[in-house]
Amino acid sequence: QVQLVESGGGLVQAGGSLRLSCAASGGIFSRYPMGWFRQAPGKDREFVAAIGWTGGTTSYPDSVKGRFTISRDNAKNTVYLQMNSLKPEDTAVYYCAARSTGRLIGTRVTQYDYWGQGTQVTVSS
């Protein structure tokens, strides 16, 4: 069983930055592709970023490409999401996820097996 705990969310003005962290325990973190998703009120959970188990492969949707950066430290069992140039439309609960049943990164919610409890990010205009 894998446990994921996110931290680093908060309130920030538009144009500001935040760095989210996700600490993993209970599994072989270094073997799992990891992802970040977000969910705004009344909307579906959407893909934000993903990283391969070595850190050499990443993927982003166009909505965050160039502003968000995912990274991982396998020695610390932690994945990060650096968010720059934040916009009000980035406001959501952000979740990290682990994919224990596949070796490739995924962009769909259904490809991930373990989820954290989420951390709120609010961007004011």
Secondary structure, DSSP 8 states (H G I E B T S, - for coil): --EEEEE--EEEETT--EEEEEEEESS-GGGS-EEEEEE-TTS--EEEEEE-TTS--EE--TTTTTTEEEEEETTTTEEEEEE-S--GGG-EEEEEEE-SS-SS---SGGG--EE---EEEEEE-
